C-alpha cells in the first residue's frame, strides 16, 4: 500500500506540474517533442508502478456495498460513458490544443451538461469503483483518479482563460463546471444522439467485458 500511495502521488503530482507550471519552461528547453517524451516517460513509469502496486497490495476490505448500490452504480457508469463519448465526438474547447474558434462555436452535445465531460466521466468512474470496491487499494486508486480529473479540470479552466481570452470567458460563462449546474439556462441539457447511442454501446461492451477481465457484473451483483 505504501508503494501504491507513493506511485499514485507521483503520477498525479507530476501530471499537474508537467501540464501547468513546468510545461512552458520544459518546452522551451527541450522542444515540443522532447517535452512529450519526458511527459510520456514519467506518466508511464509512475502509472505502471501504481498498477503493479495495486495488483500486489493487500485486499483490506473497509466496507461492503449494499445490493441496491450495484444497479445504481451501473446507471452512474452509463452516464459516465455518455459523457466520455460526447467529449470525443464534438469539438471540446476544454481539451488541450483546441483553438479559440472551438470556444466560439456555441454549446454542442454534452457541453450543455458540463464543460468538462471527459473529466467528469473519469470522476464518476472513480466514485463508482471506490464505492463498490470497498478496499483500501480501490479507495487509493479511485481517489487519485478523482483528484486528477476534477482538480485537473479546474486548473485547465485557469490555463484556458490565459490562452483563449474572451472566447473562453464567454464559453465558461455559458457552461457549468458541475454537471447540470446551469439547469435549463441553455435549453434542455441533452447529450445528443451520437453521445447517447455511443455511450450506451460503450457501456454494453464494458459490462460484457468486465467479468471477462476478472471484474464483477454490475447488474448481477445487485441481485
C-alpha positions as CSV (number, residue, x, y, z in Angstrom):
1,X,0.0,0.0,0.0
2,X,2.9,2.4,0.7
3,X,4.3,1.9,-2.7
4,X,0.8,2.3,-4.3
5,X,0.2,5.6,-2.5
6,X,3.6,6.9,-3.4
7,X,3.2,5.9,-7.1
8,X,-0.2,7.5,-7.3
9,X,1.0,10.7,-5.6
10,X,3.9,10.9,-8.1
11,X,1.6,10.2,-11.1
12,X,-0.9,12.9,-10.1
13,X,1.6,15.4,-8.9
14,X,3.9,15.1,-11.9
15,X,0.8,15.4,-14.2
16,X,-0.1,18.7,-12.6
17,X,3.4,20.0,-12.6
18,X,4.2,19.0,-16.2
19,X,0.8,20.1,-17.5
20,X,1.0,23.6,-15.9
21,X,3.9,25.4,-14.2
22,X,6.7,23.2,-15.8
23,X,5.3,22.8,-19.3
24,X,6.4,26.1,-20.8
25,X,10.0,26.1,-19.5
26,X,10.5,22.5,-20.4
27,X,9.1,23.0,-23.9
28,X,11.4,26.0,-24.3
29,X,14.4,23.9,-23.2
30,X,13.6,20.5,-24.8
31,X,11.2,21.4,-27.6
32,X,7.7,20.0,-28.0
33,X,8.9,16.6,-29.0
34,X,11.4,16.4,-26.1
35,X,8.8,17.5,-23.6
36,X,6.3,14.9,-24.9
37,X,8.9,12.2,-24.5
38,X,9.6,13.3,-20.9
39,X,5.9,13.6,-20.1
40,X,5.2,10.1,-21.5
41,X,8.1,8.5,-19.7
42,X,7.2,10.0,-16.3
43,X,3.5,9.1,-16.8
44,X,4.2,5.5,-18.0
45,X,6.7,4.7,-15.2
46,X,4.5,6.2,-12.4
47,X,1.3,4.7,-13.7
48,X,2.9,1.4,-14.4
49,X,4.3,1.3,-10.9
50,X,0.9,2.2,-9.5
51,X,-0.8,-0.6,-11.4
52,X,1.8,-3.1,-10.3
53,X,1.5,-2.0,-6.7
54,X,-2.3,-2.1,-6.9
55,X,-2.2,-5.7,-8.1
56,X,0.1,-6.7,-5.2
57,X,-1.4,-4.6,-2.4
58,X,-3.4,-6.4,0.3
59,X,-7.1,-6.6,-0.2
60,X,-8.2,-5.0,3.0
61,X,-12.0,-4.5,3.0
62,X,-13.2,-1.3,4.5
63,X,-16.9,-1.7,3.7
64,X,-19.2,-3.8,1.6
65,X,-21.5,-2.1,-0.8
66,X,-25.2,-3.0,-0.3
67,X,-27.1,-4.8,-3.1
68,X,-29.0,-1.7,-4.2
69,X,-25.8,0.2,-4.8
70,X,-24.8,-2.0,-7.8
71,X,-27.7,-1.2,-10.2
72,X,-27.4,2.5,-9.1
73,X,-23.7,2.3,-9.9
74,X,-24.5,0.9,-13.3
75,X,-26.7,3.9,-14.1
76,X,-23.9,6.3,-13.0
77,X,-21.4,4.4,-15.2
78,X,-23.8,4.7,-18.1
79,X,-23.9,8.5,-17.6
80,X,-20.1,8.5,-17.4
81,X,-19.9,6.6,-20.7
82,X,-22.2,9.0,-22.4
83,X,-20.2,12.0,-21.2
84,X,-16.9,10.3,-22.3
85,X,-18.2,9.5,-25.8
86,X,-19.7,13.0,-26.1
87,X,-16.4,14.6,-25.2
88,X,-14.7,12.7,-28.0
89,X,-17.3,13.3,-30.8
90,X,-17.7,17.0,-30.8
91,X,-15.0,19.8,-30.6
92,X,-14.3,20.2,-26.9
93,X,-12.8,23.7,-26.1
94,X,-11.6,22.4,-22.7
95,X,-9.2,19.9,-24.3
96,X,-5.5,20.9,-24.8
97,X,-4.6,22.4,-28.2
98,X,-8.1,23.5,-29.2
99,X,-8.2,26.9,-31.0
100,X,-10.4,29.9,-29.9
101,X,-12.8,29.0,-32.7
102,X,-13.9,25.9,-30.7
103,X,-15.0,28.0,-27.8
104,X,-16.9,30.4,-30.1
105,X,-18.7,27.6,-31.9
106,X,-21.5,27.5,-29.3
107,X,-22.6,24.7,-27.0
108,X,-22.8,21.3,-28.5
109,X,-23.9,17.9,-27.1
110,X,-22.6,17.1,-23.7
111,X,-21.2,20.6,-23.3
112,X,-24.7,21.6,-22.4
113,X,-24.3,19.4,-19.3
114,X,-20.7,20.3,-18.3
115,X,-17.8,22.0,-20.0
116,X,-15.5,19.1,-18.7
117,X,-17.4,16.0,-19.9
118,X,-14.3,13.8,-20.1
119,X,-13.0,14.7,-16.7
120,X,-16.4,14.1,-15.1
121,X,-16.6,10.7,-16.8
122,X,-13.3,9.8,-15.1
123,X,-14.5,11.3,-11.8
124,X,-17.8,9.3,-11.9
125,X,-15.8,6.1,-12.7
126,X,-13.7,6.8,-9.6
127,X,-16.7,7.3,-7.3
128,X,-18.3,4.1,-8.6
129,X,-15.2,2.0,-8.1
130,X,-14.4,3.4,-4.7
131,X,-17.9,2.8,-3.5
132,X,-18.3,-0.7,-4.9
133,X,-14.7,-1.9,-4.4
134,X,-14.6,-1.0,-0.7
135,X,-11.0,-1.9,-0.2
136,X,-8.1,0.3,0.7
137,X,-6.4,-0.2,-2.6
138,X,-9.5,0.6,-4.5
139,X,-10.1,3.8,-2.5
140,X,-6.5,4.9,-3.0
141,X,-6.6,4.4,-6.8
142,X,-10.1,5.9,-7.1
143,X,-9.2,8.9,-5.0
144,X,-6.1,9.6,-7.2
145,X,-8.3,9.4,-10.4
146,X,-10.9,11.7,-8.8
147,X,-8.4,14.3,-7.8
148,X,-6.6,14.1,-11.1
149,X,-9.9,14.6,-13.0
150,X,-11.5,17.4,-11.1
151,X,-8.5,19.4,-9.9
152,X,-7.1,19.0,-13.4
153,X,-10.3,20.4,-14.9
154,X,-10.2,23.3,-12.5
155,X,-6.5,24.0,-13.4
156,X,-7.4,23.7,-17.1
157,X,-10.0,26.4,-16.7
158,X,-7.3,28.8,-15.5
159,X,-5.0,27.9,-18.3
160,X,-7.7,28.4,-20.9
161,X,-8.5,31.8,-19.6
162,X,-5.0,32.8,-20.4
163,X,-4.8,31.1,-23.7
164,X,-8.2,31.9,-25.3
165,X,-9.2,35.2,-23.5
166,X,-12.6,36.5,-24.3
167,X,-13.6,33.4,-26.3
168,X,-13.1,31.2,-23.2
169,X,-14.7,33.7,-20.9
170,X,-17.9,33.6,-22.9
171,X,-17.8,29.8,-23.1
172,X,-17.1,29.5,-19.3
173,X,-20.0,31.8,-18.6
174,X,-22.4,29.8,-20.7
175,X,-21.4,26.4,-19.3
176,X,-21.2,24.7,-15.9
177,X,-18.3,23.0,-14.1
178,X,-20.7,20.8,-12.2
179,X,-22.9,18.6,-14.4
180,X,-26.4,20.2,-14.9
181,X,-25.2,23.2,-12.8
182,X,-26.9,25.7,-15.1
183,X,-30.2,23.8,-15.1
184,X,-32.2,24.8,-18.2
185,X,-30.5,28.1,-18.8
186,X,-29.2,26.9,-22.2
187,X,-32.3,24.8,-23.0
188,X,-32.8,21.1,-22.3
189,X,-29.3,19.8,-21.5
190,X,-29.4,16.7,-23.7
191,X,-26.1,14.9,-24.7
192,X,-27.0,14.5,-28.4
193,X,-27.8,11.3,-30.3
194,X,-24.1,10.4,-31.1
195,X,-23.1,10.6,-27.4
196,X,-26.2,8.8,-26.3
197,X,-26.0,5.9,-28.7
198,X,-22.3,5.7,-28.5
199,X,-22.3,5.8,-24.7
200,X,-24.9,3.0,-24.5
201,X,-22.8,0.9,-26.9
202,X,-19.6,1.5,-24.9
203,X,-21.5,0.7,-21.6
204,X,-22.8,-2.5,-23.1
205,X,-19.3,-3.5,-24.2
206,X,-17.7,-2.6,-20.9
207,X,-20.5,-4.5,-19.0
208,X,-19.8,-7.6,-21.1
209,X,-16.0,-7.3,-20.8
210,X,-15.9,-6.5,-17.1
211,X,-16.5,-10.1,-15.9
212,X,-14.2,-11.4,-18.7
213,X,-11.4,-9.3,-17.3
214,X,-12.0,-10.6,-13.8
215,X,-14.3,-7.9,-12.5
216,X,-17.9,-8.3,-11.2
217,X,-21.1,-7.8,-13.2
218,X,-22.6,-4.5,-12.1
219,X,-26.2,-5.7,-12.7
220,X,-25.8,-9.3,-11.3
221,X,-24.2,-8.2,-8.0
222,X,-27.4,-6.2,-7.2
223,X,-29.4,-9.3,-7.1
